Amino acid sequence: MTARIPKLAIMDGMTNTFDTLIIGGGAHGASLAFHLARRGVKVAVLEKQFVAAGATGRSSGLVRMHYDLEPEAQLAWVSYQYFSNWGEMVSGDTSAGLSAGSGFTRTGFVQIVSPDQADELRANNAMLQKVGIPSLLVTADDVKRLAPSFYTGDFEIAAYEPESGYADPSATAMSMMQAARRHGAVLVQDCLVNGITLRSGKVTGVTSSQGGFSAPVVVDAAGAWAGPVAKMAGLDLPIDTWRHDTLFVKRPAEMGPSHPTVIDFPNLMYFRPETGGLTLVGLEDNNPIGQSPDGFTDKSQAGFTERAIERICRRVPVMEQGSLHSSHGGYDGITPDQRPVMGPAGPEGFWLECGFSGTGFKTSPAAGLCMSEWILDGAPKTADVTRFTADRFEKGIQIKGEHPYHSIWT
Ligand SMILES: Cc1cc2nc3c(=O)[nH]c(=O)nc-3n(C[C@H](O)[C@H](O)[C@H](O)COP(=O)(O)OP(=O)(O)OC[C@H]3O[C@@H](n4cnc5c(N)ncnc54)[C@H](O)[C@@H]3O)c2cc1C
């Protein structure tokens, strides 16, 4: 559960004028606030509920680098440096070891593909290695040695990232936001932005349930609500909503104390260990597009649990001895090519960091860094994220990897 940060006295009796306003206090809003504030920018995060109330608080938290697109792999790899050195790079708390503040837990990560995707896997693994990511090609027998309870008869090779794992998304966003606040950022919760103000085609601020805020730069980091927020600036974005459910099962003792984090393309599934002897399971298919992002999230949709159990038992047959624990759901913004939207768009001063299409938690530390460079220095330096601008949609461009797999969400 996310601890609720007490609402701040908005501006400590000062002005409501900022350099930058960020709409949305999820992993991305918090990360951008951190990177801007540490460079001296006067920034406020306006959040309609509380930190991590959206996709971030429901995220499965996988931290892996396996993508079929180099800029996303770069974002994930730079972000990994944050997750694995959180105390040094973000929270300032180095006493609690590697995971201080983000809950990063190293489990190793296995990307399983069916035999007909083996060539793509080899090519993508080479791309990941070129980026510097520790990713190894392994055989099904190697996977069996890593995880003896897995069924490995339906694939030949996999990619293995020994350093990867998962993190705690709510804790990550909260820790990032606290670090941003230490650098002077202001967080305003229970603050619903309901309008974006413009003068002569330029952004001048926002109106909200807590009054007006002025700034020449406004960033839409509103996750599943990013489309309606962009509309307030007169921008039509093809960002839809994507619903995703996850199941938690109690592992049987036969599975041992833990197991690697896995993306399992043959079964359109991913899974990872969770604390308390649990395993978290998510499915790549049947994630409804276009629902209201304000729908229920305290349980999964009808039929999901049965499908998830059937899939996890295919890959881990001994899971038949496991027991159900719980399930829930969440919403993210999804784009037509399932890649993020970043950069300036629409009126001068309006920026987008959204559309992360169900895979944006693990990239949030570096995405915020790139956005801060773009806003302050005129171009992103850490990774080349310029391909993610919104004008690709008008031009009919769908971003694809050089050796694409199927779309993650089918
Ligand atoms: C169930 C689930 C599992 C996932 N698993 C993974 C995973 O394993 N690994 C991974 O990398 N990614 C995963 N993702 C995707 C990832 O969680 C998201 O891409 C990421 O958290 C998005 O962060 P965000 O900050 O852009 O959006 P959000 O976390 O949704 O934050 C947006 C915020 O904006 C606020 N807001 C909206 N409108 C307004 C407004 N008008 N005024 C003020 N505030 C507003 C909302 O309240 C919300 O808090 C998962 C997503 C879901 C739903």
The ligand as an SDF file (V2000), in Angstrom:
LIG
                    3D

 53 58  0  0  0  0  0  0  0  0999 V2000
   -0.9890   -3.8270  -13.6690 C   0  0  0  0  0  0  0  0  0  0  0  0
    0.2080   -3.1960  -14.3290 C   0  0  0  0  0  0  0  0  0  0  0  0
    1.4290   -3.8770  -14.3380 C   0  0  0  0  0  0  0  0  0  0  0  0
    2.5580   -3.2660  -14.9180 C   0  0  0  0  0  0  0  0  0  0  0  0
    3.7600   -3.9160  -14.8600 N   0  0  0  0  0  0  0  0  0  0  0  0
    4.8770   -3.3040  -15.3070 C   0  0  0  0  0  0  0  0  0  0  0  0
    6.1470   -3.8980  -15.1450 C   0  0  0  0  0  0  0  0  0  0  0  0
    6.2730   -5.0090  -14.6240 O   0  0  0  0  0  0  0  0  0  0  0  0
    7.2500   -3.2280  -15.5690 N   0  0  0  0  0  0  0  0  0  0  0  0
    7.1490   -2.0130  -16.1750 C   0  0  0  0  0  0  0  0  0  0  0  0
    8.1810   -1.4540  -16.5660 O   0  0  0  0  0  0  0  0  0  0  0  0
    5.9550   -1.4140  -16.3530 N   0  0  0  0  0  0  0  0  0  0  0  0
    4.8220   -2.0320  -15.9180 C   0  0  0  0  0  0  0  0  0  0  0  0
    3.6120   -1.4360  -16.0650 N   0  0  0  0  0  0  0  0  0  0  0  0
    3.5520   -0.1310  -16.7140 C   0  0  0  0  0  0  0  0  0  0  0  0
    3.9900    0.9520  -15.7560 C   0  0  0  0  0  0  0  0  0  0  0  0
    3.4660    0.7130  -14.4750 O   0  0  0  0  0  0  0  0  0  0  0  0
    3.5500    2.3090  -16.2820 C   0  0  0  0  0  0  0  0  0  0  0  0
    4.0150    2.4770  -17.6130 O   0  0  0  0  0  0  0  0  0  0  0  0
    4.1180    3.4440  -15.4240 C   0  0  0  0  0  0  0  0  0  0  0  0
    3.8900    3.2070  -14.0560 O   0  0  0  0  0  0  0  0  0  0  0  0
    3.4540    4.7310  -15.8570 C   0  0  0  0  0  0  0  0  0  0  0  0
    3.8540    5.7400  -14.9650 O   0  0  0  0  0  0  0  0  0  0  0  0
    3.2800    7.1890  -15.1650 P   0  0  0  0  0  0  0  0  0  0  0  0
    3.9060    8.0500  -14.1340 O   0  0  0  0  0  0  0  0  0  0  0  0
    3.4070    7.5610  -16.5980 O   0  0  0  0  0  0  0  0  0  0  0  0
    1.6870    7.0270  -14.9470 O   0  0  0  0  0  0  0  0  0  0  0  0
    0.8440    6.8190  -13.6090 P   0  0  0  0  0  0  0  0  0  0  0  0
    1.5570    6.0400  -12.5920 O   0  0  0  0  0  0  0  0  0  0  0  0
   -0.4920    6.3360  -14.0480 O   0  0  0  0  0  0  0  0  0  0  0  0
    0.7210    8.2940  -13.0560 O   0  0  0  0  0  0  0  0  0  0  0  0
   -0.1210    9.2530  -13.6580 C   0  0  0  0  0  0  0  0  0  0  0  0
   -0.7030   10.0720  -12.5420 C   0  0  0  0  0  0  0  0  0  0  0  0
   -1.3960   11.1890  -13.0970 O   0  0  0  0  0  0  0  0  0  0  0  0
   -2.4510   11.5150  -12.2390 C   0  0  0  0  0  0  0  0  0  0  0  0
   -3.3950   12.3350  -13.0060 N   0  0  0  0  0  0  0  0  0  0  0  0
   -4.1230   11.9600  -14.0760 C   0  0  0  0  0  0  0  0  0  0  0  0
   -4.8730   12.9800  -14.5370 N   0  0  0  0  0  0  0  0  0  0  0  0
   -4.6120   14.0430  -13.7340 C   0  0  0  0  0  0  0  0  0  0  0  0
   -5.0800   15.3850  -13.6820 C   0  0  0  0  0  0  0  0  0  0  0  0
   -5.9830   15.8490  -14.5720 N   0  0  0  0  0  0  0  0  0  0  0  0
   -4.6100   16.2070  -12.7100 N   0  0  0  0  0  0  0  0  0  0  0  0
   -3.6890   15.7540  -11.8170 C   0  0  0  0  0  0  0  0  0  0  0  0
   -3.2170   14.4810  -11.8100 N   0  0  0  0  0  0  0  0  0  0  0  0
   -3.6620   13.6420  -12.7560 C   0  0  0  0  0  0  0  0  0  0  0  0
   -3.0050   10.1610  -11.8260 C   0  0  0  0  0  0  0  0  0  0  0  0
   -3.7290   10.2170  -10.6250 O   0  0  0  0  0  0  0  0  0  0  0  0
   -1.7280    9.3260  -11.6970 C   0  0  0  0  0  0  0  0  0  0  0  0
   -1.2560    9.2450  -10.3670 O   0  0  0  0  0  0  0  0  0  0  0  0
    2.4520   -1.9970  -15.5110 C   0  0  0  0  0  0  0  0  0  0  0  0
    1.2330   -1.3280  -15.5170 C   0  0  0  0  0  0  0  0  0  0  0  0
    0.1180   -1.9110  -14.9290 C   0  0  0  0  0  0  0  0  0  0  0  0
   -1.1840   -1.1570  -14.9290 C   0  0  0  0  0  0  0  0  0  0  0  0
  1  2  1  0
  2  3  1  0
  2 52  2  0
  3  4  2  0
  4  5  1  0
  4 50  1  0
  5  6  2  0
  6  7  1  0
  6 13  1  0
  7  8  2  0
  7  9  1  0
  9 10  1  0
 10 11  2  0
 10 12  1  0
 12 13  2  0
 13 14  1  0
 14 15  1  0
 14 50  1  0
 15 16  1  0
 16 17  1  0
 16 18  1  0
 18 19  1  0
 18 20  1  0
 20 21  1  0
 20 22  1  0
 22 23  1  0
 23 24  1  0
 24 25  2  0
 24 26  1  0
 24 27  1  0
 27 28  1  0
 28 29  2  0
 28 30  1  0
 28 31  1  0
 31 32  1  0
 32 33  1  0
 33 34  1  0
 33 48  1  0
 34 35  1  0
 35 36  1  0
 35 46  1  0
 36 37  1  0
 36 45  1  0
 37 38  2  0
 38 39  1  0
 39 40  1  0
 39 45  2  0
 40 41  1  0
 40 42  2  0
 42 43  1  0
 43 44  2  0
 44 45  1  0
 46 47  1  0
 46 48  1  0
 48 49  1  0
 50 51  2  0
 51 52  1  0
 52 53  1  0
M  END
$$$$
